[in-house]
């Protein structure tokens, strides 16, 4: 079987897509929300309806934490405790859009 010009073009496109994908993927740069006493309220709200380990794998696989409910605690507490946001930090009402909760 001979590889002609069209095949090389297709191989080149696939290789380019793979190179771009590998170049833009990398280590996650945002920090996770610590699972400690200070952030306990946010975790409780986010995982209030979490399925138990005995529930079906379907329920556990598609469970999403209540991020919007948990984000209500972020800004007031950060202001009260004096934890400043970096100057280039995006809107403060969507913290869990970037910051991840530990399971």
N, C-alpha and C positions, 0 to 999 in steps of 0.2 A: 504494500500500500504506500503510495507516494503522498507526501505532505505538500500540498500546493500553496499558492500565495494566500488564498482565503483562510486556510487552516492556520498559517503563521499569524495572520492578522487576528484571528480569534484567540489564539494562545497569547498573543501580546496584550489584547484587551483584558483577558482574565488575569494575567500576571500584573498588569497595571492596577487593576482593582484590588488585588491582594496586597500589593505594595502600599497603596494608599490606605487600605484598611489597617494594616499593621502599623503604619506610620502614625495614624491618628489615635490608635488605641494605646493605652498605657496604664500606668498605675493611677488609681483613683486619687485625686488631689484634695478633695474636701475631707474635712474631719468628720468622724462619727460622733453622734451625741453620746456622751458618757452614760453608762448605766449605773448611776450612783444615787445617793440619797437626794441630792439637789434636783435631779432630773426625774425622780420617781413619779411625780404627778403626770408628767408628759407621757411616760411609758405606760402608766396605768390607763390613761385615756386612750392612747393609741392601740393598745392590745386588749382593751376591755372585752371585745367580742371575739377574741382569738380562739380558734378551734383547739380542742384538747388533743393530746397525742393519740387518743383512741378514736378520734373522728376519721372519716374516710380520707384517703390520700387526695381525692379531688377537692375536698373542703380545705385541707391544709395547703395544697398547692396554689389555690387561687385566693387565699386570704390576703387582704390588703389592710394594713394598719390605718386607723383613723388619724391621718396626718393633720388635717385641718383642725380637728378637735384638739390635738396635742399642741399645735402651734400657738394657741391662745396664751399659753404660759410663757412663751419664749421672751418676747420683747419686754413685758412688765418686769419680769424677774431679772433680766439682764440689766435693765435700768436701775432697779432697786439695789442690786449687788454691785453696781459700778463696773460691770464687764463691758468694755467698749467694743464696738464693732470696728473692723478695719475700715479705712477711708473709702476703699473701692468696693465695699460690701453692697450687694444688691438690696432691693426692697426687703425690709425686715419682717414683713408679715408672711413670708413664704419660706421659712427656715428649712423645713423638711423637704423642700423641693430639691435642695442640694445635699444637705446633711442627712445622713442615713441613721436609722435606729438599729441598734444591735438586737438580734433575735435572742 
